[in-house]
Amino acid sequence: MIVDAGPFIVDGERLNSRLWALIKRAAARGSELHTTHPVLAQVRRDPSRQANLSRALRHFDIHALDESTSVGRRLATSGTSDVVDAHLAVVAERLGTFILSTDADDMSALGARFEIY
């Protein structure tokens, strides 16, 4: 699973949340969790006040925005403009996984495999 900004914004700081339950379950199973550096740019505004988010991110493989051509092509074919969402779609496809997101409209337009948070 690769996590979009929405779940982090909604529940990244709440230890008794669905996001933290997913993180704990994945850690217990040895499942991989992913996100991207652009997502982190959207959610990490003051790390000194986001200690639980920082703890959560220790469980994630974080992917750099290094697939610009693929992302640009995805934006062009979908007619969308959100680079962060397009990057998530490209990375998820490469990893063979789905995106956990609060943004069904953009994910649908991008043709991404996703689940709503």
HELIX and SHEET records of a PDB file:
HELIX    1   1 ALA A    5  ASP A   11  1                                   7    
HELIX    2   2 ARG A   18  ARG A   29  1                                  12    
HELIX    3   3 HIS A   37  VAL A   43  1                                   7    
HELIX    4   4 PRO A   47  ARG A   49  5                                   3    
HELIX    5   5 ALA A   51  LEU A   57  1                                   7    
HELIX    6   6 SER A   68  SER A   78  1                                  11    
HELIX    7   7 VAL A   83  LEU A   95  1                                  13    
HELIX    8   8 ALA A  104  ALA A  109  1                                   6    
SHEET    1   A 3 ILE A   2  VAL A   3  0                                        
SHEET    2   A 3 ILE A  99  SER A 101  1                                        
SHEET    3   A 3 PHE A 114  ILE A 116  1                                        
SHEET    1   B 2 LEU A  33  THR A  36  0                                        
SHEET    2   B 2 PHE A  60  HIS A  63  1                                        
END                                                                             
